[in-house]
Amino acid sequence: MPHLWPESAPVPLTDKKCENAKCPTGKVRKRFYDQGGLYLEVLPSKGRYWRWKYRYLGKEKRLALGVYPEVSLKDARKRTADARRALDEGRDPGAVKQEAKLAAKVALGTTFESIARTWWDQWKGARSARHADYVIRRLEFDVFPAIGRLPVAEVTAPKLLAMARKIESRGALDIAARCLQTSGQILRFAVAHGVLERNPASDVKPSDALRPRKKQNYARVDSKELPELLRKIEAYDGAARTRFAMKLMALTFVRTGELIGAKWPEFDLDEAEWRIPAERMKMGEPHIVPLSRQALEVMACLQSIRGRSEMVFPGDRDHDKSMSNNTILAALWRMGYKGRMTGHGFRGVASTVLHEMGFRHDVIELQLAHSERNQVSASYNWATYLPERRKMMQAWADVLDAARSTGKVIPIGKVARRAA
């Protein structure tokens, strides 16, 4: 058989030979072959292990079949025969064994939470650490308290719906829908591994069970109110690092999470660039933020108060973590902008003003790191339109300077023409 390892002993093993099998002094191991690739591997530590050598898709592989004498010669041959049948069916016996181990692991923990954690351990491998951490925290906070202790067979559509509606009751419509969706994935995992016969989540759709979610519009000031806001930021009497965070957000209009998670190695101040890695971007793509002259001045101020942390905006208590994502929002509230402006609001103001200044929509959307970048160019890369984006970011910073000093937004068409 071409996929079996051809090496066999002239005389098959016997129970007596297995019992007397030893590793000679000075050898790392010794193999005692039976037939069809089955052999007993003896180590200097006196451990004796059954192995089966085979080929799958042209590659040599070995399958562990157990420890002698717990697994007898007869049992080892039976396990080899079972593995050979899987190979004859075109399946890798090693993969079949791993699947069986996973199924057994899932079956051991029959509560929803135990299965969810097994699912998460396998699922997280292809996701960013940030996203995986968000999912498990959301399960721990919202899902497990409601249905985590239930045997998975007792998780029904009404119980899933009750869990989602409890989350919805506090106004977290998006989180309610996501928790319902994640629970469905976990239950599909249970079905795939033979713990459940069918997925009860298939009977519940977020659109049928929960109130429709409105598109989120972040509070933001009108461009006419921008000069006063900028002056209040300049005069902010709270922590200096918070004031610089608001100034840099206004100048770069990145998302709040992207700003507060900034690390010093991301900045090349000589090249006037901030390169945000893919794992910190919402769309999962690396992003370049050209730094204007004014943004570089803010970075210089931040360098003057820099500590040992690699975080540009470290937390007050733990300098290895970023400041809270509510820090900027709280500062805006202190300045009288509660319900009127958020950190995210700078993005909306910048988009409006830059469109009025005459900059191309494609360029603005790329700088905002919106998903529309994939429609702009099939060969998108993080440096697309970079020269034009540099001019735009400097023009935007000049507009902010002028607005703060004059109390009004400068005629925007003239600024665009000067920057071009």
LINNORFEN-V705392 format. One record per backbone hydrogen bond with DSSP energy under -1.0 kcal/mol. CO is the residue of the C=O (numbers start at 0). NH is the residue of the N-H. Records with the same first field share a line. If there is no record, write none. Layout:
CO: NH  NH
This chain:
0: 3
2: 54
13: 17
14: 18
15: 19
23: 26
29: 41
31: 39
33: 8
34: 37
36: 52
37: 33
38: 50
39: 31
40: 48
41: 29
42: 45
46: 42
47: 67
48: 40
49: 64
50: 38
51: 62
52: 4
53: 60
55: 58
58: 55
60: 53
62: 51
65: 49
66: 70
71: 75
72: 76
73: 77
74: 78
75: 79
76: 80
77: 81
78: 82
79: 83
80: 84
81: 85
82: 86
83: 87
84: 88
85: 90
86: 89
91: 95
92: 96
93: 97
94: 98
95: 99
96: 100
97: 101
98: 102
99: 103
100: 104
101: 105
102: 106
103: 107
109: 151
110: 114
111: 115
112: 116
113: 117
114: 118
115: 119
116: 120
117: 121
118: 122
119: 123
122: 125
123: 126
127: 131
128: 132
129: 133
130: 134
131: 135
132: 136
133: 137
134: 138
135: 139
136: 140
137: 141
138: 143
142: 146
143: 147
146: 149
147: 112
149: 111
150: 153
151: 154
155: 159
156: 160
157: 161
158: 162
159: 163
160: 164
161: 165
162: 166
163: 167
164: 168
166: 169  171
167: 170
170: 172
171: 175
172: 176
173: 177
174: 178
175: 179
176: 180
177: 181
178: 182
179: 183
180: 184
181: 185
182: 186
183: 187
184: 188
185: 189
186: 190
187: 191
188: 192
189: 194  195
190: 193
198: 201
199: 202
200: 203
204: 207  208
205: 209
218: 341
221: 224
224: 228
225: 229
226: 230
227: 231
228: 232
229: 233
230: 234
232: 235
238: 242
239: 243
240: 244
241: 245
242: 246
243: 247
244: 248
245: 249
246: 250
247: 251
248: 252
254: 258
255: 259
256: 260
258: 261
261: 311
262: 265
263: 266
265: 274
267: 272
271: 290
272: 267
273: 288
275: 286
276: 279
277: 280
280: 283
286: 275
288: 273
291: 295
292: 296
293: 297
294: 298
295: 299
296: 300
297: 301
298: 302
299: 303
302: 305
309: 263
312: 322
317: 314  320
320: 314
323: 326
325: 329
326: 330
327: 331
328: 332
329: 333
330: 334
331: 336
332: 335
336: 339  340
342: 345
343: 346
344: 348
345: 349
346: 350
347: 351
348: 352
349: 353
350: 354
351: 355
352: 356
353: 358
354: 357
359: 363
360: 364
361: 365
362: 366
363: 367
364: 369
369: 372
370: 373
371: 374  375
372: 376
376: 379
380: 383
382: 385
384: 388
385: 389
386: 390
387: 391
388: 392
389: 393
390: 394
391: 395
392: 396
393: 397
394: 398
395: 399
396: 400
397: 401
398: 402
399: 403
400: 404
401: 405
402: 406
410: 414
411: 415
412: 416
413: 417
414: 418
415: 419
